[in-house]
């Protein structure tokens, strides 16, 4: 596919209710939107297929949905740290941070993502810190031999414990997601993550018009399923 083909695909799947919501929630945004939900955008991205060059063309668009597709179809083998440092400067709108850093994001599959997470978590930029914790969540799901060891994940538990209180509230959910993912890896990490989760308590979720229950990390880390999985 090319950029024109993706545009046609988005036009065919546009959602007027979503367009209205976008205009109401982001009236001053420099980006337009076809109002397509993330679930549908993921399906459309699969139709488009992995294509790094096209991903770069779509990222340069002034259409939110097109930029999302661009993020989702990128090739982890071709993504560079320079590209990420450039893109992160333009992520703080809509669901872009979430799309970029979590839920199977291509950038999180790069070979250097553990190093990038460690670097960005120390950044003065809250968007970079949000991404860093999203990357850690993705890494926490890895079963590869090359996955970070317990020491790596424990360092993030300690980071969350020491910085959560003074952290920008926009980063809290990403921290919670990372803590929840880490706590599912092993008994040792589970107990360490649960201790911090109990200190933090449920994290408020702000999803615009939608009323969402707070993120209760402790509940997830003490579920019957996880206890059975870890032999607790």
C-alpha positions in Angstrom: 0.0 0.0 0.0 0.9 3.7 -0.3 -0.2 6.7 1.6 -3.2 7.3 -0.7 -4.4 3.8 -0.2 -4.2 4.1 3.5 -6.1 7.4 3.3 -8.8 5.7 1.3 -9.0 2.9 3.9 -9.4 5.4 6.7 -12.1 7.3 4.8 -14.0 4.1 4.3 -13.9 3.3 8.1 -14.5 6.8 9.5 -16.8 7.2 12.4 -18.8 10.4 12.8 -19.4 9.9 16.5 -15.6 9.5 17.0 -15.0 12.6 14.8 -17.4 14.6 17.0 -15.7 13.3 20.2 -12.2 14.2 18.8 -13.3 17.7 18.0 -14.9 18.2 21.4 -11.9 16.7 23.3 -9.1 18.3 21.2 -10.5 21.5 19.8 -7.1 23.1 19.5 -5.3 20.0 18.1 -3.3 20.6 14.9 -4.4 17.1 13.8 -7.6 15.9 12.2 -9.2 12.5 12.9 -11.5 10.1 11.2 -12.8 9.1 14.6 -11.7 5.5 14.3 -11.3 3.6 17.5 -8.0 2.0 18.4 -9.3 -1.6 18.1 -10.3 -0.9 14.5 -7.1 0.9 13.7 -5.1 -2.1 14.8 -7.1 -4.3 12.4 -6.6 -1.8 9.6 -2.8 -1.8 10.4 -2.7 -5.5 9.9 -4.3 -5.1 6.5 -1.7 -2.5 5.5 1.2 -4.7 6.7 4.7 -4.0 8.0 6.4 -1.3 6.0 9.0 1.1 7.5 9.1 3.6 4.6 5.3 3.8 4.6 5.3 4.1 8.3 7.6 7.2 8.1 5.3 8.7 5.4 2.2 8.2 7.6 3.9 9.6 10.6 4.5 12.8 8.8 0.8 13.2 8.2 -1.4 15.8 10.0 -4.1 13.0 10.5 -4.1 11.3 13.9 -5.4 8.0 12.6 -2.8 7.9 9.9 0.0 8.6 12.4 -1.4 5.7 14.5 -1.3 3.3 11.6 2.3 4.6 10.9 3.3 3.6 14.5 1.7 0.2 14.2 3.1 -0.9 10.9 6.8 0.1 11.6 9.5 -2.5 11.4 11.4 -2.9 14.7 14.5 -4.0 12.8 14.7 -0.6 11.1 13.7 1.7 13.9 16.6 3.7 15.3 17.1 5.6 18.5 17.3 8.8 16.5 13.9 8.1 15.1 12.5 7.5 18.5 14.0 10.7 20.0 12.4 12.6 17.2 9.0 10.9 17.4 8.6 11.2 21.2 8.6 15.0 20.8 5.2 14.7 19.1 3.3 12.0 21.1 1.5 14.0 23.8 -2.0 13.9 22.3 -4.9 11.4 22.0 -3.8 7.9 22.7 -0.4 8.2 21.0 1.8 7.5 24.1 -0.1 4.3 24.8 0.0 3.3 21.1 3.6 4.1 20.8 4.9 2.4 23.9 2.6 -0.5 24.9 0.3 -3.2 23.7 2.7 -4.8 21.3 4.1 -1.5 19.9 6.8 -2.1 17.3 9.3 0.3 19.0 9.0 -1.9 22.1 10.3 -4.8 20.0 13.6 -3.2 19.1 16.8 -4.8 20.5 17.7 -1.7 22.4 14.4 -1.0 24.1 15.6 -2.0 27.6 18.4 0.6 27.3 15.9 3.2 26.0 13.6 2.5 28.9 16.4 3.0 31.4 17.4 6.3 29.7 13.9 7.8 29.3 12.8 6.9 32.9 15.5 9.4 34.1 14.4 12.1 31.6 12.9 15.5 32.7 10.2 14.9 30.1 7.1 13.2 31.5 6.1 11.9 28.1 9.4 10.1 27.9 8.9 8.7 31.3 5.4 7.5 30.4 6.9 5.7 27.4 9.7 4.2 29.5 7.2 2.5 31.8 5.2 1.4 28.8 8.4 -0.2 27.4 9.0 -1.9 30.8 5.5 -3.3 30.7 6.1 -4.8 27.2 9.5 -6.2 28.4 7.8 -7.8 31.4 5.8 -10.0 29.1 8.8 -11.3 27.3 9.7 -15.0 27.6 12.8 -14.8 25.5 16.2 -15.8 26.9 17.4 -12.3 26.1 14.8 -10.7 28.3 16.1 -8.5 31.1 16.8 -10.3 34.4 15.2 -9.8 37.8 17.7 -7.1 38.8 16.6 -5.0 35.8 12.9 -5.2 36.8 13.6 -4.7 40.5 15.3 -1.5 39.7 12.1 -0.2 38.2 10.1 -1.3 41.2 12.4 0.7 43.3 12.2 3.6 40.9 8.4 3.6 41.2 8.4 3.3 45.0 10.8 6.2 45.3 9.3 8.6 42.8 5.6 7.9 42.6 4.5 10.4 45.2 6.3 13.3 43.5 5.7 12.1 39.9 3.6 13.9 37.4 0.1 12.4 37.6 0.1 11.8 33.8 2.8 9.2 34.4 1.0 7.3 37.2 -1.0 4.9 35.0 2.1 3.9 33.0 3.9 3.3 36.3 1.0 1.1 37.4 1.0 -0.9 34.2 4.7 -1.5 34.5 4.4 -2.6 38.2 1.5 -4.9 37.3 3.5 -6.5 34.4 6.6 -6.9 36.5 4.7 -8.5 39.4 3.5 -11.3 37.1 7.0 -12.5 36.2 8.1 -14.4 39.4 7.4 -14.8 43.1 10.2 -12.5 44.1 9.1 -9.7 41.7 5.4 -10.3 42.7 6.1 -9.7 46.4 8.2 -6.7 45.7 5.7 -5.2 43.3 2.7 -6.0 45.6 4.4 -4.1 48.4 4.7 -1.0 46.3 1.2 -1.5 44.9 -0.3 -1.6 48.4 1.5 1.7 49.2 0.2 3.4 46.1 -3.4 2.1 46.2 -5.8 2.2 43.2 -4.8 4.7 40.5 -7.4 7.0 39.0 -8.2 6.5 35.3 -9.1 9.6 33.3 -10.6 8.6 29.9 -12.4 11.7 28.9 -16.2 11.1 28.8 -15.9 7.5 29.8 -16.1 6.6 33.5 -13.5 4.0 34.3 -12.8 2.1 37.6 -9.4 2.9 39.1 -6.5 0.6 38.3 -6.2 -1.7 41.2 -2.7 -3.3 40.9 -2.9 -5.2 44.1 -6.0 -7.0 43.0 -4.3 -8.1 39.8 -1.2 -9.3 41.6 -3.2 -11.4 44.1 -5.6 -13.0 41.7 -6.2 -16.7 42.0 -4.9 -17.2 38.5 -1.6 -15.5 39.2 -1.2 -17.3 42.5 -1.7 -20.6 40.8 0.7 -19.6 38.0 3.5 -18.6 40.4 2.8 -21.4 42.9 1.8 -19.0 45.7 
